[in-house]
Amino acid sequence: MAELVDALVSNTNVFGRAGSSPALGTSHKNALVVMVTAGDFFYTITSYRETNVHCFIENSVNFENRYVSIAPDRVLTDFRMKFNQVQQKLKGVPFISDINAKKLYDFIVENKVENILELGFAHGTASCYIAAALDELGLGKLTSVDLKETKDVFQPGIEEQLTNLKLTEYVEIHRMQTGYNWFLHNEIKTCSNNEKNKCVPKYDLIIIDGPKNWTIDSSSFFLSDKLLKDNGWILWDDYNWTYAQADKKRDQTDGVTHRNLSVEERETPHIKEIFELLVMQHPDYSRFEIQEASNWVWANKLTNRAGEKSISYKHAYTLPALMTHLSLKIYKKIKLLFSKVS
Ligand SMILES: C[S@@+](CC[C@H](N)C(=O)[O-])C[C@H]1O[C@@H](n2cnc3c(N)ncnc32)[C@H](O)[C@@H]1O
């Protein structure tokens, strides 16, 4: 807490006394807290959501005679360091990469994404970044789903990581017997419990990061679509992942035995097929972003706006990824040439 006070003193504008405070002696999580020397009381600015002002003081703390006041328009940028703090604590725990974690965190904060569904959480590392972004916003909820059978496999687990970061309140955890498609079934049923028996979507962002299997995840796309609000986003990990790659490390992935698949099924990236054949062809989806380098793809749902539909690709390559991609292309061409000659 002392570090926080120091940060506030050095990073913020001092703009004077807080004035008469109705919140004498109180504090509020995620609210802007202004402390004045007279009596060491906290002043909670109630419009913090509108102004996007955040502060990470949880409980009343005696700051001794330190004088701290915060100018609302400065705080958002000053406190983006929250990401770095979370990153430090999650260091070394799979699976989300630093690049993707930052991208996701910024996306949530910048777009004020409130209702998020994560399909496949493993250790809950991505879940923690999402919860931290919601904490920075001071609103929202993450629903995270995985398999019952992997509870003891992923250590540290999601509960432990969220508890360490004091972020448990933002996340609802579900562990399913057979997988997230049955969770989606339950959600669709609940959301359809109305007079018209029509599924009312509830999520602004759905992250699909599970078995990366055509059979399961083609279905998870269409089921997720029913739950995704207009203007919402779906994000997939493992865009280029194949069973053939995984074969070098293990003989089965999420219950699918590699040798039971055809060569074509092993060598084809399933998520890429889902994306190109189902998502991009879907009339309600546009604004596709393909992050080749970090294996992520995004699609934006813009319902009933076929006239406005514009498809844009963003192949976000880092130089090494671009080199790998080009070498692979050349290799495939040479291989094809040789097979024709022989
Ligand atoms: C790569 S990990 C997820 C990583 C996490 N999103 C992150 O970035 O920190 C994939 C997870 O999907 C889960 N999974 C695989 N098949 C599933 C299914 N059918 N339903 C639910 N979860 C599944 C696995 O148990 C595993 O925890």
The ligand as an ORCA input file, in Angstrom:
! r2SCAN-3c Opt
* xyz 0 1
  C      -4.886    -24.164    -24.183
  S      -5.832    -24.514    -22.807
  C      -6.638    -22.994    -22.449
  C      -5.701    -21.912    -22.049
  C      -6.281    -20.661    -21.493
  N      -7.348    -20.117    -22.304
  C      -5.165    -19.636    -21.369
  O      -4.828    -19.005    -22.391
  O      -4.621    -19.471    -20.291
  C      -7.110    -25.496    -23.451
  C      -8.112    -25.940    -22.404
  O      -9.264    -26.427    -23.050
  C      -9.790    -27.447    -22.244
  N     -10.684    -28.247    -23.059
  C     -10.378    -29.101    -24.057
  N     -11.495    -29.632    -24.574
  C     -12.532    -29.113    -23.910
  C     -13.937    -29.240    -23.995
  N     -14.517    -30.024    -24.894
  N     -14.692    -28.540    -23.130
  C     -14.133    -27.748    -22.199
  N     -12.813    -27.531    -22.094
  C     -12.024    -28.219    -22.936
  C      -8.585    -28.185    -21.736
  O      -8.905    -28.928    -20.572
  C      -7.611    -27.044    -21.489
  O      -7.702    -26.631    -20.176
*
